[in-house]
Amino acid sequence: MADQQQLFKVTIDNITVEVPPGTTILNAARKIGGDVAPPAMCYYSKLQGSGGKCRTCLVEVSKGSDKDPRPMPKLVASCRTTVMDGMEVKNITSPKVIDARAGVVEFLLINHPLDCPICDQAGECHLQDLSYEHGKAGTRYEFQRRTFHKVDLGDKIQLHMTRCILCYRCVFVADQLTNKREHGILDRGDHAQIATYIEKNLHNEFIGNVIDVCPVGALTDKTFRFKNRVWFTKPVDAHRDCPKCSGEVQLWMRGDEVFRVTARKDEWGEVKDTTSGKPGWICNDCRFDKKHINDWVIEGPSAISRHSVISQGHYVGIEKPKEVLIDVMGGRKPRLFLDIHDVSEVNKPNIELSLIDGPATSDTFNGTKKD
């Protein structure tokens, strides 16, 4: 029993923390939090076998342990390296790590289209955050970028392989959450791509979770595609009685319209466990089909980091100021002299943007859109 309760002391960026044996350096750093935790694009704590592919979490081990104080000769992937008692690790305090991480970011962006202005993942993209915090201002790559055609993986998911960084997360989700995996990595080297074997559609009750685990905009929700920007929506926590999953989700709303439904995320961008302690994966019914506010029990605004662009306009605990116009007018209510819809006929009130099929265009409001 004494051995099972023994904790290892590991020092990361001059901060010491105690963790159980078998803990990886990355999870030990996440226990400290903040900038001490290395970024990770492929590691996902809820998915077995993930990690060791993107190399963004490289750290320098300056002391192996108390018994063997020799440093490790090369930078190591913190998501695959377990701690030892007395280990000392350098992350943001190591010039080697900072330089290597900038090189990894440059490699990840070599074939990336950089189409953030039209990408639905903009504003919550891990690659955006990674390049902003750890990348360089320019690139040395002068050759043609790798491109692929867009592929529909069923009627609810679209694959934009040109944006993919081959993190394998969606493959692990299909392996571990669904009954039968029908997509994976095809070809090798520069031609490697996520694809279905014989142009199959992905039909499974939990296959929509590949959208939540994708760190970039390679896998997008077609029911939300080009509908709105995430920083214009308000994320709220909600739940419902679902026979297939926990039903604990995050609604992305604008006014009373539910534009999309996702699983709840923690501070590391991973799907958060439910209140009962189970994994927070959600089913396709909750994700794609429950787009009315009456389908859900609203719990309240989601906790958003103030560093995120989504936090703009996301005020929690703020009281609405009292309307004083009626008092100024002596108790009389203001009259509506003009209804803008009678004149412009733009954004007709009977059209809900979250329910239309495809992006909102002038054809939608002019009534000339063809089904």
N, C-alpha and C positions, 0 to 999 in steps of 0.2 A: 504493500500500500504506500510505503514511503516513496518508492521509485515513481509510482504513478502520479503523486502529488508534487514531484520535484519540478521546479520551473527553471528555465534557462534565462540568464540575463544577456541581453543583446543591446549594444549601443549603436544607434543610427543617427548620424549627424549630431553627435555629442549628446544625444538624449537616450537615456537608458530605460528599457522596458522589460518586464518579465513575461514570458510566454511559455506555453507547454512545449515539450519536445515534439518535433515533427512539424512545427509551424514554419511556414515559408518566410523569407525575409520581407516579401511584399505584404503579407498579412500582419507581420509584426510592425511594419512601418505604418500600415493603416490603423493600427491600434493607437499609434501616436497621433496620426492625422496631419492635416495641413500639407504644406509643401514637402514634408519629410516623406510622404507616401509617393513612390514612383508612379508615373502614369502607366496604364495598361490598355492595350487595344485588342488583345486576343484573349487574355485571361478572364475567366468568369467563374466566380466562386461556386455558383449553383450548377455548373456543368463539369462533370468529371472528365479529366483528360485535357482540358483547355489549358492554354498557356504555352510559352516557349516558341512562339512563331513570329511575333512582331518585333521583338527585341527592344521595345521602347522602355522596358523596366530594368535595363542594365544598371548595375551598381558596382561599386568597388569595395571589395572586402579587404580592409587594411590589416585585420587580425583575424585569423581563422578561429581560434578559441583560446582558453586559458592553458589547455594542455599542449596545444600546438599553435603558438602565436605567429607563425609565418603567414604573410599575406597570400591571397590567391593570385596567381600570376596574370590572370586576365579578368576582364569584367565579366560578371556572371548575371544570368537572368534571375531576378529576385523572385519571380513567380514560381520557379522550379528549384530553387536552392533553399534547403532548410537551415535553420539557425543552429548554432552550437553555443554551449555555455561560454560566455566571455567574448563572443564574437563582436567585432567592431566593423561597422559598415559606413561608407560615405556615399551619399546620394547627391544632393545639391551642393555639398561642400567639396566635391571632387571635380577639378577641371577636366579630367579624363571622361567622366560621366557626362558632363555638360556637352563636351565636344562630340562624343559618340552618339548622344541622343539627337543632337542636331543633324548628324549624318543619317541616322535612321529615319528622321522626319523627312529629310530630303529624298531618301529612297522611296518612302511611302507616297510622296507627292510626284514621283517621276511620271507615272501614268495617270494620275488623277486629273480629271477634266477641269477642276477649279470652276465649276458652274454653281457656286454658292448662291448667286442671285436668283436662280430658278429652282434650286434644290429644296425639297420639302424638309430635309434634315437640318437646314440652316437654322442656327439659333440653339440647337441642342446636339450638334455634331461633335463627337469626341475628337475627330481629326482637325476640326477648326480650332478647338481648344489646344490640342497638342501642338499644332503649327504656330499658334500665337504665342504660347508660353515657352516652347523649346526649339522652334525652328529658326531659320534665318530669313533675311529679307528677300533674297534672290535665289535663283537656281542656276546650276551650271549645265543642266541638261538641254541639249540643242536638237535632239532628234525627234522624229514623229512619235506621238504618244500612241499607246495601245488602245484600240477602240473595239467595242462590241455592239451588236444590235440589242435593243431593249426586248425583253422576253416577258410575257404574261405567264406567271406561275399560278394559273387558275383565274377566277373572276375577281379576286380580292387582293392579290399580291402581284406587284411588278418588280422584276429584276433588272436593274441598271448595272450590268457587269462592268461598265467602264469606270464606275466609282469604287468598285470592290477592292479591298486590300488583302483578301484571302486570309481572314482571321479564323475561319472555320467554325465560328460560333453557331451559325445557322445549321451547319451539318451536325454538330453535337446536339442541338435542340431536337432535330428530327430523329436522331438516334436514340435519345434518352427520354423524349416526351411522347413520341408517336409510335404507333404499332409497326409501321413500315416506312423506312426511309426511301424516298424516290429521287433524291438529288444529292450531289456531292461534287468533288473536284474532278474535272475531266482534263485531259491533256497534261503536258508537263512544261516546266520552264516558263518562258514568256507567254506561252499559249494557254497556261493553266486558267481555268475558269470554273465558277459555280454554275452547274447546269443539271437538268434532268437527263436521264439516260436516253430516253426515246421520246423527247418532247412531251413529257407527261405533265399534267396539272397536279398541283399539290392539294390533295383533299384529305384533311384530317382535322379532328376537333381542336387540336392544340397547335396546328402548324402556323397560326398567326403570330405566335411568339417569336418567330424568326425576325419579325419586324422590330420587336423591342430589343433584341440582343445585338442587332446590327449597329456597329459603332459609326457607320457612315450612311450615306443615302442610297446604298445599293439595293436594299429591299424596302419598298415603300407601300403604304396602305392606299390602295386605289380608291377607296371611298373617301379619302381625305386629300388625295392628290390635287394640288393647285387650288385648293379651296380657300386657304388662309395661311397667314404666317403665324408661327407659334407664339411670337411675342405680342400678337394682337388678341390672343385667346387667354382665357383665365382657367388655370388648372384647379380642379376641386376634387376632393376625395369623396367617393360614393360607393355604395354597395347594393346588392340585390340578392334575393334567394335564388341561387343557380344550382341545379342538380348536377352540373358537370364540373364546376370549379368553385373556388371560394366566393366569387362574385365581388371581391374587393378590388376596385379599379380606380383609375384617375380619369375624370372627364375633362376634356378641353372644350370650353364653352366660350361663346361670344353672345352676350345677352342671355336669352333663354334657349339658344340653339346649341345642341351638342354636336360639335364638328368631328370629334373622334374620341375613341376610348382606348386607353392603354393600361398596362399593368403599372402599379406604383413602383417608383424607383428610389433607391437609397442615394447617399451622397457620392457613391462611386459609380453611379449610373447603372447599377444592376437591379434586377427585379427584387423588390423588397418582400420579405416573409410576411405572411398574413398575421392577424392578431392572435391566431391560435398557434403560431409557430411553424406553419407549413409553408412550402414554397409558394410564391404569389403568382404563378403562371395562371393565365386566364384563357377561357375557351373562345372559339370563334363566334359563338352566339353573342356573348357579352361584348366582344370587340367590334364586330361588324354590323350586327343586326339591332342592337339596342341603342338607337340614336335619338330617343325622345327623353326629355327630362322626367316624364312621368314613369319611366321604367326604373328609375333609380331613387334611392334614399340618400340625399345629399348630407354629408357629414360636415363639410366646411372647406375653406380654402386649403390647398396643399402648401406644405412648407417648401419655399423656393429659396435657394441661395441668393443672397443679394448681389453676388458677382455675376449671376446669370442674366442674359438679356431678357429672359422671360419675366424677371422680377419687376420690370418697368410696368407701372400701372397696377401692380399687385399689392394692394394695401390691405394689411391685416390689422384689425383692432382700431381702424379709423372710423370715427362717427361722421355720418353725413351731415353737413351743415343745414341749419334750419332755413326753409324757404321763406324769405321775407317779402317777396313781391306782393303777396296778398295783403300783408299789413301795410305796405306802402300805399296800396291802392284803396285803403279804407275798408278792407274786408271783401272787396269785389275780386272775382277770379279773372285772370286775363282771357281775352277772346282770341280765338284762332281766326286770323284774317285770311290766311292762305295755307292750303294743304299742298306741299311741294309735289306730292304724287299726282295731283290733278293737272299740274303744269308740265312736269318733266317726264313723268312715267318711268323714272329710273328707280331701280331697286324696289319693285312692286312689293307691297307688304305681304301679299299672299304667297310669295316665293321664298322658301327657306333654302339658303345657299348650302346648308349641310346635307340636304336631301337630293339635290339635283345630281344627275349622272354626268360627271365630268366637270371641268372648270367652268366658272361663270363667265359668259361672254354676252355681247349685245344681243345675240340671237335668243338667249334665254329670256330676256326681258321684253324683246320685241315680239315674242311669240312665233318666230320664224325658225326655231330650232327643229331639225328633223330628227325623229326617233330612229 
